[in-house]
Amino acid sequence: MSKVRVHNLAVSLDGFATGEGQSLEAPFGHAGGRLMEWFFPTRTFQSMQGGDGGGEGVDNAFAAAWGPGIGAEIMGRNKFGPQRGPWQDEDWKGWWGDNPPFHTPVFVLTRHPRPTLEMAGGNTFHFIDASPAEALAQAREAAGGLDVRIGGGPSTVRQFLAADLVDHLHVVVVPIILGRGVRLWDGLENLESRFTVESVTAPSGVTHVTFIRR
């Protein structure tokens, strides 16, 4: 069976994977870009932006594993955009421009479904009100035998971990203190017992922690 994977999920030392106060101008809230500063210089990020160059060290080796073998993505509504409640602007098409970097079907979890959004590059966004298991069943069907990525944010990843639906989890521990925002680990006591855990420290100062289902 296809695997369920999480990649490049950055968390602060105090466990926050996004800051408080998300808005159109601040996708990560008060955290700004601090959680992802390790990622921006990598060749993987530069390529996603349509550019050349970028680093090819440890950070890029982990970052680059994000794409191969993925046939569909599941994300929470707050990763797709800053709106809350009923959709007031269905013209909003996400943070990523006309050709988002996913190039697969994407299932957006929301209590307020809206029509499917087809964009360039094979990106098709489905807005569904579903449990983690129900969403995964739809994503697996769309993925055609390839793996399914849980793209975030932290609340969505936490729900899939709580439901024991994740096979591969890559967390990037960033040496900053956020103090507030959305935490990843709440309610997941003894999570490590399900996985083989490995860690690698990069010259950028972050630690890549990988959880692989036993």
TIFI-288654 format. One record per residue (C-alpha): residue number from 1; residue in one letter; z, y, x. Coordinates in nm, 3 decimals. Example, Ala and Ser with C-alpha at 12.3 -4.5 7.8 and 13.67 -1.06 7.14 Angstrom:
<nodes>
@seq:1	type:A	zz:0.780	yy:-0.450	xx:1.230
@seq:2	type:S	zz:0.714	yy:-0.106	xx:1.367
</nodes>
This chain:
<nodes>
@seq:1	type:M	zz:0.000	yy:0.000	xx:0.000
@seq:2	type:S	zz:-0.063	yy:0.356	xx:0.112
@seq:3	type:K	zz:0.224	yy:0.542	xx:0.274
@seq:4	type:V	zz:0.400	yy:0.858	xx:0.162
@seq:5	type:R	zz:0.431	yy:1.108	xx:0.447
@seq:6	type:V	zz:0.597	yy:1.441	xx:0.518
@seq:7	type:H	zz:0.487	yy:1.643	xx:0.821
@seq:8	type:N	zz:0.584	yy:1.966	xx:0.995
@seq:9	type:L	zz:0.880	yy:2.046	xx:0.769
@seq:10	type:A	zz:1.079	yy:2.304	xx:0.964
@seq:11	type:V	zz:1.452	yy:2.347	xx:0.905
@seq:12	type:S	zz:1.707	yy:2.579	xx:1.060
@seq:13	type:L	zz:2.016	yy:2.454	xx:1.240
@seq:14	type:D	zz:2.213	yy:2.508	xx:0.919
@seq:15	type:G	zz:1.965	yy:2.303	xx:0.716
@seq:16	type:F	zz:1.756	yy:2.564	xx:0.536
@seq:17	type:A	zz:1.382	yy:2.496	xx:0.508
@seq:18	type:T	zz:1.299	yy:2.831	xx:0.352
@seq:19	type:G	zz:1.477	yy:3.161	xx:0.319
@seq:20	type:E	zz:1.606	yy:3.348	xx:0.018
@seq:21	type:G	zz:1.390	yy:3.589	xx:-0.179
@seq:22	type:Q	zz:1.038	yy:3.440	xx:-0.177
@seq:23	type:S	zz:0.772	yy:3.691	xx:-0.283
@seq:24	type:L	zz:0.401	yy:3.753	xx:-0.248
@seq:25	type:E	zz:0.471	yy:3.945	xx:0.072
@seq:26	type:A	zz:0.727	yy:3.694	xx:0.202
@seq:27	type:P	zz:0.629	yy:3.329	xx:0.137
@seq:28	type:F	zz:0.935	yy:3.207	xx:0.332
@seq:29	type:G	zz:1.170	yy:3.473	xx:0.195
@seq:30	type:H	zz:1.403	yy:3.644	xx:0.440
@seq:31	type:A	zz:1.322	yy:3.376	xx:0.702
@seq:32	type:G	zz:0.984	yy:3.540	xx:0.758
@seq:33	type:G	zz:0.782	yy:3.346	xx:1.013
@seq:34	type:R	zz:1.080	yy:3.232	xx:1.219
@seq:35	type:L	zz:1.074	yy:2.872	xx:1.098
@seq:36	type:M	zz:0.709	yy:2.832	xx:1.197
@seq:37	type:E	zz:0.690	yy:3.018	xx:1.527
@seq:38	type:W	zz:0.658	yy:2.684	xx:1.707
@seq:39	type:F	zz:0.350	yy:2.603	xx:1.496
@seq:40	type:F	zz:0.147	yy:2.923	xx:1.519
@seq:41	type:P	zz:0.044	yy:2.886	xx:1.888
@seq:42	type:T	zz:-0.081	yy:2.527	xx:1.843
@seq:43	type:R	zz:-0.444	yy:2.425	xx:1.847
@seq:44	type:T	zz:-0.388	yy:2.268	xx:1.505
@seq:45	type:F	zz:-0.287	yy:2.599	xx:1.347
@seq:46	type:Q	zz:-0.565	yy:2.792	xx:1.520
@seq:47	type:S	zz:-0.818	yy:2.539	xx:1.393
@seq:48	type:M	zz:-0.681	yy:2.569	xx:1.037
@seq:49	type:Q	zz:-0.744	yy:2.943	xx:1.064
@seq:50	type:G	zz:-1.103	yy:2.885	xx:1.173
@seq:51	type:G	zz:-1.033	yy:2.979	xx:1.534
@seq:52	type:D	zz:-1.055	yy:2.816	xx:1.875
@seq:53	type:G	zz:-0.797	yy:2.763	xx:2.146
@seq:54	type:G	zz:-0.427	yy:2.712	xx:2.102
@seq:55	type:G	zz:-0.175	yy:2.494	xx:2.280
@seq:56	type:E	zz:-0.214	yy:2.118	xx:2.315
@seq:57	type:G	zz:0.140	yy:2.024	xx:2.414
@seq:58	type:V	zz:0.418	yy:1.841	xx:2.233
@seq:59	type:D	zz:0.422	yy:2.074	xx:1.933
@seq:60	type:N	zz:0.051	yy:2.030	xx:1.876
@seq:61	type:A	zz:0.073	yy:1.652	xx:1.909
@seq:62	type:F	zz:0.315	yy:1.644	xx:1.616
@seq:63	type:A	zz:0.138	yy:1.915	xx:1.420
@seq:64	type:A	zz:-0.199	yy:1.739	xx:1.445
@seq:65	type:A	zz:-0.065	yy:1.424	xx:1.276
@seq:66	type:W	zz:-0.056	yy:1.621	xx:0.949
@seq:67	type:G	zz:-0.415	yy:1.548	xx:0.849
@seq:68	type:P	zz:-0.555	yy:1.207	xx:0.953
@seq:69	type:G	zz:-0.539	yy:0.937	xx:0.688
@seq:70	type:I	zz:-0.433	yy:1.166	xx:0.402
@seq:71	type:G	zz:-0.612	yy:1.128	xx:0.070
@seq:72	type:A	zz:-0.401	yy:1.351	xx:-0.157
@seq:73	type:E	zz:-0.114	yy:1.598	xx:-0.141
@seq:74	type:I	zz:0.181	yy:1.664	xx:-0.372
@seq:75	type:M	zz:0.351	yy:2.003	xx:-0.356
@seq:76	type:G	zz:0.604	yy:2.199	xx:-0.553
@seq:77	type:R	zz:0.505	yy:2.505	xx:-0.746
@seq:78	type:N	zz:0.686	yy:2.737	xx:-0.506
@seq:79	type:K	zz:0.463	yy:2.618	xx:-0.223
@seq:80	type:F	zz:0.158	yy:2.705	xx:-0.431
@seq:81	type:G	zz:0.276	yy:3.056	xx:-0.511
@seq:82	type:P	zz:0.564	yy:3.295	xx:-0.588
@seq:83	type:Q	zz:0.537	yy:3.304	xx:-0.969
@seq:84	type:R	zz:0.820	yy:3.163	xx:-1.182
@seq:85	type:G	zz:0.823	yy:3.055	xx:-1.547
@seq:86	type:P	zz:0.507	yy:3.060	xx:-1.762
@seq:87	type:W	zz:0.197	yy:3.152	xx:-1.563
@seq:88	type:Q	zz:0.129	yy:3.523	xx:-1.597
@seq:89	type:D	zz:-0.168	yy:3.522	xx:-1.362
@seq:90	type:E	zz:-0.390	yy:3.213	xx:-1.358
@seq:91	type:D	zz:-0.626	yy:3.396	xx:-1.123
@seq:92	type:W	zz:-0.376	yy:3.323	xx:-0.845
@seq:93	type:K	zz:-0.527	yy:3.048	xx:-0.628
@seq:94	type:G	zz:-0.258	yy:3.000	xx:-0.366
@seq:95	type:W	zz:-0.179	yy:3.156	xx:-0.030
@seq:96	type:W	zz:-0.473	yy:3.004	xx:0.159
@seq:97	type:G	zz:-0.789	yy:3.190	xx:0.055
@seq:98	type:D	zz:-1.106	yy:3.043	xx:-0.093
@seq:99	type:N	zz:-1.105	yy:2.727	xx:0.121
@seq:100	type:P	zz:-0.749	yy:2.591	xx:0.153
@seq:101	type:P	zz:-0.672	yy:2.358	xx:0.445
@seq:102	type:F	zz:-0.598	yy:2.043	xx:0.240
@seq:103	type:H	zz:-0.953	yy:1.922	xx:0.155
@seq:104	type:T	zz:-0.814	yy:1.663	xx:-0.086
@seq:105	type:P	zz:-0.687	yy:1.653	xx:-0.442
@seq:106	type:V	zz:-0.355	yy:1.841	xx:-0.462
@seq:107	type:F	zz:-0.095	yy:1.779	xx:-0.733
@seq:108	type:V	zz:0.128	yy:2.079	xx:-0.802
@seq:109	type:L	zz:0.455	yy:1.994	xx:-0.975
@seq:110	type:T	zz:0.539	yy:2.248	xx:-1.245
@seq:111	type:R	zz:0.704	yy:2.264	xx:-1.585
@seq:112	type:H	zz:0.413	yy:2.481	xx:-1.694
@seq:113	type:P	zz:0.084	yy:2.288	xx:-1.653
@seq:114	type:R	zz:-0.240	yy:2.487	xx:-1.637
@seq:115	type:P	zz:-0.608	yy:2.392	xx:-1.611
@seq:116	type:T	zz:-0.731	yy:2.214	xx:-1.299
@seq:117	type:L	zz:-0.846	yy:2.452	xx:-1.025
@seq:118	type:E	zz:-1.146	yy:2.349	xx:-0.816
@seq:119	type:M	zz:-1.201	yy:2.532	xx:-0.489
@seq:120	type:A	zz:-1.422	yy:2.502	xx:-0.183
@seq:121	type:G	zz:-1.384	yy:2.227	xx:0.075
@seq:122	type:G	zz:-1.296	yy:1.947	xx:-0.165
@seq:123	type:N	zz:-0.973	yy:2.116	xx:-0.273
@seq:124	type:T	zz:-0.886	yy:2.039	xx:-0.635
@seq:125	type:F	zz:-0.546	yy:2.151	xx:-0.765
@seq:126	type:H	zz:-0.395	yy:1.961	xx:-1.059
@seq:127	type:F	zz:-0.091	yy:2.120	xx:-1.222
@seq:128	type:I	zz:0.131	yy:1.849	xx:-1.366
@seq:129	type:D	zz:0.474	yy:1.815	xx:-1.525
@seq:130	type:A	zz:0.583	yy:1.478	xx:-1.387
@seq:131	type:S	zz:0.865	yy:1.293	xx:-1.215
@seq:132	type:P	zz:0.825	yy:1.208	xx:-0.846
@seq:133	type:A	zz:0.725	yy:0.850	xx:-0.932
@seq:134	type:E	zz:0.473	yy:0.962	xx:-1.194
@seq:135	type:A	zz:0.323	yy:1.222	xx:-0.962
@seq:136	type:L	zz:0.297	yy:0.968	xx:-0.681
@seq:137	type:A	zz:0.114	yy:0.722	xx:-0.907
@seq:138	type:Q	zz:-0.145	yy:0.989	xx:-0.992
@seq:139	type:A	zz:-0.179	yy:1.097	xx:-0.630
@seq:140	type:R	zz:-0.221	yy:0.741	xx:-0.505
@seq:141	type:E	zz:-0.499	yy:0.682	xx:-0.755
@seq:142	type:A	zz:-0.675	yy:0.999	xx:-0.641
@seq:143	type:A	zz:-0.620	yy:0.916	xx:-0.272
@seq:144	type:G	zz:-0.838	yy:0.605	xx:-0.291
@seq:145	type:G	zz:-0.622	yy:0.390	xx:-0.067
@seq:146	type:L	zz:-0.538	yy:0.664	xx:0.184
@seq:147	type:D	zz:-0.188	yy:0.804	xx:0.236
@seq:148	type:V	zz:-0.020	yy:1.069	xx:0.023
@seq:149	type:R	zz:0.141	yy:1.373	xx:0.183
@seq:150	type:I	zz:0.441	yy:1.549	xx:0.028
@seq:151	type:G	zz:0.369	yy:1.901	xx:0.136
@seq:152	type:G	zz:0.689	yy:2.079	xx:0.032
@seq:153	type:G	zz:0.876	yy:2.288	xx:-0.030
@seq:154	type:P	zz:1.220	yy:2.154	xx:0.053
@seq:155	type:S	zz:1.325	yy:2.096	xx:-0.309
@seq:156	type:T	zz:1.020	yy:1.877	xx:-0.369
@seq:157	type:V	zz:1.070	yy:1.681	xx:-0.047
@seq:158	type:R	zz:1.438	yy:1.634	xx:-0.132
@seq:159	type:Q	zz:1.345	yy:1.492	xx:-0.476
@seq:160	type:F	zz:1.110	yy:1.236	xx:-0.320
@seq:161	type:L	zz:1.369	yy:1.141	xx:-0.058
@seq:162	type:A	zz:1.635	yy:1.102	xx:-0.328
@seq:163	type:A	zz:1.399	yy:0.872	xx:-0.519
@seq:164	type:D	zz:1.341	yy:0.668	xx:-0.199
@seq:165	type:L	zz:0.967	yy:0.727	xx:-0.210
@seq:166	type:V	zz:0.910	yy:0.858	xx:0.145
@seq:167	type:D	zz:0.790	yy:0.629	xx:0.427
@seq:168	type:H	zz:0.746	yy:0.882	xx:0.708
@seq:169	type:L	zz:0.938	yy:1.209	xx:0.744
@seq:170	type:H	zz:0.876	yy:1.455	xx:1.026
@seq:171	type:V	zz:1.133	yy:1.737	xx:1.044
@seq:172	type:V	zz:1.122	yy:2.017	xx:1.300
@seq:173	type:V	zz:1.470	yy:2.149	xx:1.381
@seq:174	type:V	zz:1.433	yy:2.515	xx:1.476
@seq:175	type:P	zz:1.721	yy:2.676	xx:1.672
@seq:176	type:I	zz:1.790	yy:2.960	xx:1.429
@seq:177	type:I	zz:2.061	yy:3.024	xx:1.168
@seq:178	type:L	zz:1.934	yy:3.139	xx:0.829
@seq:179	type:G	zz:2.259	yy:3.136	xx:0.633
@seq:180	type:R	zz:2.091	yy:3.129	xx:0.293
@seq:181	type:G	zz:1.783	yy:2.997	xx:0.119
@seq:182	type:V	zz:1.687	yy:2.644	xx:0.009
@seq:183	type:R	zz:1.850	yy:2.356	xx:0.195
@seq:184	type:L	zz:1.681	yy:2.024	xx:0.261
@seq:185	type:W	zz:1.966	yy:1.778	xx:0.308
@seq:186	type:D	zz:2.194	yy:1.840	xx:0.009
@seq:187	type:G	zz:2.271	yy:1.519	xx:-0.182
@seq:188	type:L	zz:2.108	yy:1.295	xx:0.081
@seq:189	type:E	zz:2.419	yy:1.154	xx:0.248
@seq:190	type:N	zz:2.348	yy:0.843	xx:0.459
@seq:191	type:L	zz:1.972	yy:0.901	xx:0.436
@seq:192	type:E	zz:1.929	yy:0.791	xx:0.798
@seq:193	type:S	zz:2.033	yy:0.435	xx:0.714
@seq:194	type:R	zz:1.691	yy:0.375	xx:0.553
@seq:195	type:F	zz:1.494	yy:0.481	xx:0.858
@seq:196	type:T	zz:1.442	yy:0.437	xx:1.229
@seq:197	type:V	zz:1.505	yy:0.782	xx:1.372
@seq:198	type:E	zz:1.345	yy:0.926	xx:1.686
@seq:199	type:S	zz:1.365	yy:1.276	xx:1.833
@seq:200	type:V	zz:1.168	yy:1.472	xx:2.091
@seq:201	type:T	zz:1.255	yy:1.817	xx:2.223
@seq:202	type:A	zz:0.965	yy:2.053	xx:2.293
@seq:203	type:P	zz:0.944	yy:2.336	xx:2.549
@seq:204	type:S	zz:0.927	yy:2.579	xx:2.256
@seq:205	type:G	zz:1.292	yy:2.496	xx:2.185
@seq:206	type:V	zz:1.241	yy:2.297	xx:1.866
@seq:207	type:T	zz:1.332	yy:1.931	xx:1.818
@seq:208	type:H	zz:1.090	yy:1.701	xx:1.637
@seq:209	type:V	zz:1.284	yy:1.440	xx:1.441
@seq:210	type:T	zz:1.086	yy:1.153	xx:1.289
@seq:211	type:F	zz:1.224	yy:0.919	xx:1.022
@seq:212	type:I	zz:1.020	yy:0.598	xx:0.981
@seq:213	type:R	zz:1.105	yy:0.358	xx:0.700
@seq:214	type:R	zz:1.256	yy:0.035	xx:0.832
</nodes>
